[in-house]
């Protein structure tokens, strides 16, 4: 259509919105068929407004009582209703109205392809996802799917939310009717973001559980390293704890960085994570590493103290042994992104 000859405005609007678990059309298809059929009938019925004149005059024919005193008006309706051209036009209009109802139904049915967004059980889907193997790397897949797996899910639903909303902003003109999907698109975008939130809650819960486990392990190590070394077995236990802390630097750094990355991933997709859990591990691990390094300085002289009856690695009468201060691990001062 050129600017000088714009397309005709639609006769009425049809709004489509989500009322889970169904997509609702307003007015409904039944009401549309009813009103369009009435519109077709009105084309012929309008002839009943034109009253005939009496023969040889310009005077309208009076209403007559027939049968059970029912009024009968002499109009042009019987003649128009029997006219072949009018009958054919009425049939063509009925066919157009039926076609409009069918095309509107097909336009709405296209959105059924996205029914999983609002019909599927989110909790069940998240449970199935978390039950799948998270990856081959044991350090970053412990406790469920990896950060990369979660991010792929977030990205998929976030993109789907925007795609559906953008598609809904385009109205569909079906002959003389216009179908509006904006409300449906907004609802589908909210449903997609609800999927992101559901996966993010499970991710946050898993991270919180992981941090609690690490904190409990650090607490146990802290208590174990400060026991009194009254026997050689006590000393061996303390040294074993200190050795495990020293050997676990790389693994702890991976855990810390992984939790931090998972936090940032949730924040990137607007999932509002509870708190920066990795900072808790960082502070406790830094404190634990320093304490174990200090404890090591006393423990290295314990065998001699035990052999001489000096009271063990926690005693104050132990001979001082020169010890080089432990160098802090590089991850204790991480680069800020």
MIZA-125072 format. One record per residue (C-alpha): residue number from 0; x, y, z. Coordinates in nm, 2 decimals, always signed. Layout:
ATOM     n       px       py       pz
ATOM   NUM        X        Y        Z
...
// end
This chain:
ATOM     n       px       py       pz
ATOM     0    +0.00    +0.00    +0.00
ATOM     1    +0.12    +0.35    -0.09
ATOM     2    +0.10    +0.64    +0.16
ATOM     3    -0.18    +0.78    -0.06
ATOM     4    -0.37    +0.45    -0.03
ATOM     5    -0.31    +0.32    +0.32
ATOM     6    -0.44    -0.02    +0.43
ATOM     7    -0.78    -0.02    +0.59
ATOM     8    -0.80    -0.01    +0.96
ATOM     9    -0.91    -0.34    +1.13
ATOM    10    -1.27    -0.36    +1.23
ATOM    11    -1.19    -0.50    +1.57
ATOM    12    -0.90    -0.62    +1.79
ATOM    13    -0.84    -0.97    +1.92
ATOM    14    -0.62    -0.99    +2.23
ATOM    15    -0.43    -1.30    +2.33
ATOM    16    -0.30    -1.35    +2.68
ATOM    17    -0.18    -1.63    +2.91
ATOM    18    -0.40    -1.77    +3.17
ATOM    19    -0.20    -2.08    +3.27
ATOM    20    -0.23    -2.35    +3.16
ATOM    21    -0.42    -2.21    +2.86
ATOM    22    -0.37    -1.94    +2.61
ATOM    23    -0.69    -1.73    +2.61
ATOM    24    -0.84    -1.54    +2.32
ATOM    25    -1.05    -1.23    +2.39
ATOM    26    -1.31    -1.23    +2.24
ATOM    27    -1.32    -1.61    +2.21
ATOM    28    -1.34    -1.79    +1.88
ATOM    29    -1.70    -1.88    +1.96
ATOM    30    -1.79    -1.52    +2.02
ATOM    31    -1.61    -1.42    +1.70
ATOM    32    -1.80    -1.67    +1.49
ATOM    33    -2.13    -1.56    +1.65
ATOM    34    -2.07    -1.19    +1.59
ATOM    35    -1.94    -1.23    +1.24
ATOM    36    -2.24    -1.45    +1.15
ATOM    37    -2.46    -1.18    +1.29
ATOM    38    -2.27    -0.92    +1.08
ATOM    39    -2.34    -1.12    +0.77
ATOM    40    -2.71    -1.15    +0.85
ATOM    41    -2.74    -0.78    +0.92
ATOM    42    -2.64    -0.70    +0.57
ATOM    43    -2.97    -0.86    +0.45
ATOM    44    -3.17    -0.77    +0.75
ATOM    45    -3.11    -0.40    +0.70
ATOM    46    -3.35    -0.41    +0.41
ATOM    47    -3.64    -0.45    +0.66
ATOM    48    -3.59    -0.08    +0.75
ATOM    49    -3.72    +0.03    +0.42
ATOM    50    -4.11    +0.02    +0.42
ATOM    51    -4.30    -0.02    +0.10
ATOM    52    -4.55    +0.24    -0.03
ATOM    53    -4.91    +0.17    -0.10
ATOM    54    -4.99    +0.12    -0.47
ATOM    55    -5.00    +0.44    -0.67
ATOM    56    -4.91    +0.66    -0.37
ATOM    57    -4.61    +0.78    -0.17
ATOM    58    -4.77    +0.67    +0.15
ATOM    59    -4.60    +0.40    +0.35
ATOM    60    -4.80    +0.08    +0.37
ATOM    61    -4.95    +0.04    +0.72
ATOM    62    -4.86    -0.25    +0.94
ATOM    63    -5.11    -0.54    +0.92
ATOM    64    -5.21    -0.79    +1.18
ATOM    65    -5.19    -1.15    +1.06
ATOM    66    -5.23    -1.48    +1.23
ATOM    67    -5.24    -1.44    +1.60
ATOM    68    -5.25    -1.07    +1.58
ATOM    69    -4.88    -1.05    +1.50
ATOM    70    -4.78    -0.73    +1.32
ATOM    71    -4.65    -0.76    +0.97
ATOM    72    -4.48    -0.47    +0.79
ATOM    73    -4.45    -0.45    +0.41
ATOM    74    -4.08    -0.39    +0.35
ATOM    75    -3.82    -0.47    +0.08
ATOM    76    -3.66    -0.74    +0.30
ATOM    77    -3.83    -1.04    +0.12
ATOM    78    -3.73    -0.91    -0.22
ATOM    79    -3.37    -0.84    -0.12
ATOM    80    -3.33    -1.17    +0.07
ATOM    81    -3.43    -1.36    -0.25
ATOM    82    -3.21    -1.16    -0.48
ATOM    83    -2.94    -1.39    -0.63
ATOM    84    -2.67    -1.13    -0.61
ATOM    85    -2.74    -1.06    -0.24
ATOM    86    -2.75    -1.43    -0.16
ATOM    87    -2.42    -1.49    -0.33
ATOM    88    -2.26    -1.19    -0.15
ATOM    89    -2.39    -1.32    +0.18
ATOM    90    -2.24    -1.66    +0.12
ATOM    91    -1.91    -1.50    +0.03
ATOM    92    -1.91    -1.29    +0.35
ATOM    93    -1.99    -1.60    +0.56
ATOM    94    -1.69    -1.77    +0.40
ATOM    95    -1.46    -1.48    +0.47
ATOM    96    -1.58    -1.47    +0.84
ATOM    97    -1.52    -1.84    +0.88
ATOM    98    -1.17    -1.80    +0.72
ATOM    99    -1.09    -1.52    +0.97
ATOM   100    -1.18    -1.74    +1.27
ATOM   101    -0.97    -2.02    +1.13
ATOM   102    -0.67    -1.80    +1.06
ATOM   103    -0.69    -1.64    +1.41
ATOM   104    -0.70    -1.99    +1.56
ATOM   105    -0.39    -2.09    +1.36
ATOM   106    -0.20    -1.78    +1.46
ATOM   107    -0.27    -1.86    +1.83
ATOM   108    -0.18    -2.22    +1.79
ATOM   109    +0.17    -2.12    +1.68
ATOM   110    +0.24    -2.02    +2.03
ATOM   111    +0.17    -2.37    +2.16
ATOM   112    +0.52    -2.46    +2.05
ATOM   113    +0.64    -2.28    +2.36
ATOM   114    +0.39    -2.44    +2.59
ATOM   115    +0.67    -2.61    +2.79
ATOM   116    +0.76    -2.26    +2.92
ATOM   117    +0.45    -2.24    +3.13
ATOM   118    +0.33    -2.60    +3.16
ATOM   119    +0.64    -2.79    +3.26
ATOM   120    +0.71    -2.84    +3.63
ATOM   121    +1.01    -2.63    +3.72
ATOM   122    +1.11    -2.82    +4.03
ATOM   123    +1.11    -3.15    +3.85
ATOM   124    +1.31    -3.01    +3.56
ATOM   125    +1.57    -2.86    +3.79
ATOM   126    +1.59    -3.19    +3.99
ATOM   127    +1.65    -3.38    +3.66
ATOM   128    +1.91    -3.14    +3.55
ATOM   129    +2.10    -3.16    +3.88
ATOM   130    +2.08    -3.53    +3.87
ATOM   131    +2.28    -3.54    +3.55
ATOM   132    +2.66    -3.56    +3.56
ATOM   133    +2.81    -3.21    +3.59
ATOM   134    +3.13    -3.29    +3.41
ATOM   135    +3.45    -3.49    +3.42
ATOM   136    +3.65    -3.24    +3.64
ATOM   137    +3.61    -3.37    +3.99
ATOM   138    +3.72    -3.04    +4.14
ATOM   139    +3.45    -2.83    +3.99
ATOM   140    +3.17    -3.08    +3.93
ATOM   141    +3.13    -3.19    +4.29
ATOM   142    +2.78    -3.14    +4.42
ATOM   143    +2.61    -3.11    +4.08
ATOM   144    +2.64    -2.95    +3.74
ATOM   145    +2.93    -2.71    +3.67
ATOM   146    +2.91    -2.34    +3.64
ATOM   147    +2.93    -2.37    +3.26
ATOM   148    +2.63    -2.60    +3.25
ATOM   149    +2.43    -2.36    +3.46
ATOM   150    +2.53    -2.07    +3.25
ATOM   151    +2.42    -2.24    +2.93
ATOM   152    +2.07    -2.29    +3.08
ATOM   153    +2.06    -1.93    +3.20
ATOM   154    +2.16    -1.80    +2.85
ATOM   155    +1.91    -2.03    +2.68
ATOM   156    +1.61    -1.91    +2.88
ATOM   157    +1.73    -1.54    +2.88
ATOM   158    +1.75    -1.54    +2.50
ATOM   159    +1.42    -1.72    +2.47
ATOM   160    +1.26    -1.46    +2.69
ATOM   161    +1.37    -1.17    +2.47
ATOM   162    +1.29    -1.36    +2.15
ATOM   163    +0.94    -1.43    +2.25
ATOM   164    +0.88    -1.08    +2.38
ATOM   165    +1.01    -0.93    +2.06
ATOM   166    +0.80    -1.16    +1.85
ATOM   167    +0.49    -1.07    +2.04
ATOM   168    +0.53    -0.70    +1.97
ATOM   169    +0.43    -0.75    +1.61
ATOM   170    +0.06    -0.75    +1.56
ATOM   171    -0.10    -0.99    +1.31
ATOM   172    -0.36    -0.85    +1.07
ATOM   173    -0.60    -1.13    +0.97
ATOM   174    -0.83    -0.98    +0.70
ATOM   175    -1.04    -0.72    +0.89
ATOM   176    -0.92    -0.83    +1.24
ATOM   177    -0.60    -0.75    +1.42
ATOM   178    -0.45    -1.00    +1.67
ATOM   179    -0.25    -0.85    +1.95
ATOM   180    +0.01    -1.07    +2.14
ATOM   181    +0.18    -0.82    +2.36
ATOM   182    +0.03    -0.94    +2.68
ATOM   183    +0.11    -1.30    +2.59
ATOM   184    +0.47    -1.21    +2.51
ATOM   185    +0.51    -1.03    +2.84
ATOM   186    +0.38    -1.33    +3.03
ATOM   187    +0.61    -1.57    +2.85
ATOM   188    +0.91    -1.35    +2.92
ATOM   189    +0.82    -1.36    +3.29
ATOM   190    +0.79    -1.74    +3.28
ATOM   191    +1.13    -1.77    +3.11
ATOM   192    +1.29    -1.55    +3.38
ATOM   193    +1.11    -1.76    +3.64
ATOM   194    +1.30    -2.06    +3.50
ATOM   195    +1.63    -1.87    +3.53
ATOM   196    +1.54    -1.80    +3.90
ATOM   197    +1.45    -2.16    +3.96
ATOM   198    +1.79    -2.29    +3.84
ATOM   199    +1.97    -2.01    +4.02
ATOM   200    +1.80    -2.10    +4.35
ATOM   201    +1.92    -2.45    +4.32
ATOM   202    +2.27    -2.33    +4.22
ATOM   203    +2.28    -2.10    +4.52
ATOM   204    +2.16    -2.38    +4.75
ATOM   205    +2.43    -2.61    +4.62
ATOM   206    +2.70    -2.34    +4.67
ATOM   207    +2.58    -2.26    +5.02
ATOM   208    +2.59    -2.63    +5.11
ATOM   209    +2.94    -2.66    +4.96
ATOM   210    +3.06    -2.36    +5.16
ATOM   211    +2.92    -2.51    +5.48
ATOM   212    +3.11    -2.83    +5.41
ATOM   213    +3.43    -2.64    +5.35
ATOM   214    +3.38    -2.43    +5.66
ATOM   215    +3.32    -2.74    +5.87
ATOM   216    +3.64    -2.90    +5.73
ATOM   217    +3.84    -2.59    +5.81
ATOM   218    +3.69    -2.58    +6.16
ATOM   219    +3.79    -2.94    +6.22
ATOM   220    +4.14    -2.87    +6.10
ATOM   221    +4.17    -2.57    +6.32
ATOM   222    +4.06    -2.77    +6.63
ATOM   223    +4.28    -3.06    +6.54
ATOM   224    +4.60    -2.86    +6.49
ATOM   225    +4.57    -2.70    +6.83
ATOM   226    +4.55    -3.02    +7.04
ATOM   227    +4.82    -3.08    +7.30
ATOM   228    +5.10    -3.30    +7.16
ATOM   229    +5.15    -3.51    +7.47
ATOM   230    +5.23    -3.83    +7.27
ATOM   231    +5.40    -3.91    +6.94
ATOM   232    +5.07    -4.01    +6.79
ATOM   233    +4.93    -3.66    +6.88
ATOM   234    +5.22    -3.50    +6.70
ATOM   235    +5.17    -3.72    +6.40
ATOM   236    +4.81    -3.62    +6.38
ATOM   237    +4.89    -3.25    +6.40
ATOM   238    +5.16    -3.29    +6.13
ATOM   239    +4.92    -3.48    +5.91
ATOM   240    +4.67    -3.19    +5.93
ATOM   241    +4.93    -2.93    +5.86
ATOM   242    +5.06    -3.14    +5.56
ATOM   243    +4.70    -3.17    +5.42
ATOM   244    +4.65    -2.79    +5.44
ATOM   245    +4.98    -2.73    +5.26
ATOM   246    +4.90    -2.98    +4.99
ATOM   247    +4.54    -2.86    +4.95
ATOM   248    +4.63    -2.50    +4.84
ATOM   249    +4.56    -2.57    +4.47
ATOM   250    +4.24    -2.76    +4.54
ATOM   251    +4.11    -2.49    +4.77
ATOM   252    +4.20    -2.22    +4.52
ATOM   253    +4.00    -2.40    +4.25
ATOM   254    +3.71    -2.43    +4.49
ATOM   255    +3.73    -2.06    +4.59
ATOM   256    +3.75    -1.94    +4.22
ATOM   257    +3.47    -2.17    +4.11
ATOM   258    +3.23    -2.05    +4.38
ATOM   259    +3.32    -1.69    +4.30
ATOM   260    +3.25    -1.75    +3.93
ATOM   261    +2.92    -1.92    +4.00
ATOM   262    +2.82    -1.61    +4.21
ATOM   263    +2.91    -1.38    +3.93
ATOM   264    +2.72    -1.59    +3.68
ATOM   265    +2.40    -1.57    +3.89
ATOM   266    +2.45    -1.20    +3.93
ATOM   267    +2.50    -1.16    +3.55
ATOM   268    +2.16    -1.30    +3.48
ATOM   269    +1.99    -1.10    +3.75
ATOM   270    +1.93    -1.40    +3.98
ATOM   271    +2.02    -1.20    +4.30
ATOM   272    +2.26    -1.45    +4.47
ATOM   273    +2.24    -1.45    +4.85
ATOM   274    +2.59    -1.33    +4.93
ATOM   275    +2.95    -1.36    +4.82
ATOM   276    +3.02    -1.70    +4.97
ATOM   277    +3.37    -1.73    +4.84
ATOM   278    +3.49    -1.44    +5.06
ATOM   279    +3.40    -1.65    +5.36
ATOM   280    +3.63    -1.93    +5.24
ATOM   281    +3.90    -1.68    +5.16
ATOM   282    +3.91    -1.53    +5.51
ATOM   283    +3.89    -1.87    +5.69
ATOM   284    +4.15    -2.03    +5.46
ATOM   285    +4.39    -1.73    +5.50
ATOM   286    +4.34    -1.75    +5.88
ATOM   287    +4.39    -2.13    +5.88
ATOM   288    +4.70    -2.12    +5.66
ATOM   289    +4.87    -1.86    +5.89
ATOM   290    +4.78    -2.05    +6.20
ATOM   291    +4.91    -2.38    +6.06
ATOM   292    +5.23    -2.21    +5.94
ATOM   293    +5.28    -2.08    +6.30
ATOM   294    +5.19    -2.41    +6.44
ATOM   295    +5.45    -2.58    +6.22
ATOM   296    +5.72    -2.36    +6.37
ATOM   297    +5.66    -2.51    +6.71
ATOM   298    +5.59    -2.86    +6.58
ATOM   299    +5.92    -2.91    +6.41
ATOM   300    +6.09    -2.91    +6.75
ATOM   301    +5.84    -3.13    +6.91
ATOM   302    +6.02    -3.47    +6.85
ATOM   303    +6.32    -3.35    +7.04
ATOM   304    +6.10    -3.21    +7.32
ATOM   305    +5.91    -3.54    +7.35
ATOM   306    +6.23    -3.74    +7.36
ATOM   307    +6.37    -3.51    +7.63
ATOM   308    +6.04    -3.50    +7.82
ATOM   309    +5.98    -3.13    +7.74
ATOM   310    +5.60    -3.15    +7.74
ATOM   311    +5.50    -3.16    +7.38
ATOM   312    +5.44    -2.92    +7.09
ATOM   313    +5.19    -2.71    +7.29
ATOM   314    +5.41    -2.67    +7.59
ATOM   315    +5.58    -2.35    +7.68
ATOM   316    +5.91    -2.50    +7.79
ATOM   317    +6.00    -2.62    +7.44
ATOM   318    +6.33    -2.49    +7.30
ATOM   319    +6.28    -2.22    +7.04
ATOM   320    +6.37    -2.33    +6.68
ATOM   321    +6.44    -2.07    +6.42
ATOM   322    +6.18    -2.10    +6.14
ATOM   323    +6.14    -1.92    +5.82
ATOM   324    +5.80    -1.75    +5.79
ATOM   325    +5.57    -1.93    +5.55
ATOM   326    +5.52    -1.75    +5.22
ATOM   327    +5.14    -1.66    +5.17
ATOM   328    +4.98    -1.85    +4.89
ATOM   329    +4.91    -1.64    +4.58
ATOM   330    +4.53    -1.69    +4.59
ATOM   331    +4.51    -1.52    +4.93
ATOM   332    +4.52    -1.18    +4.75
ATOM   333    +4.32    -1.25    +4.43
ATOM   334    +4.31    -1.00    +4.15
ATOM   335    +3.99    -0.82    +4.14
ATOM   336    +3.80    -0.84    +3.82
// end
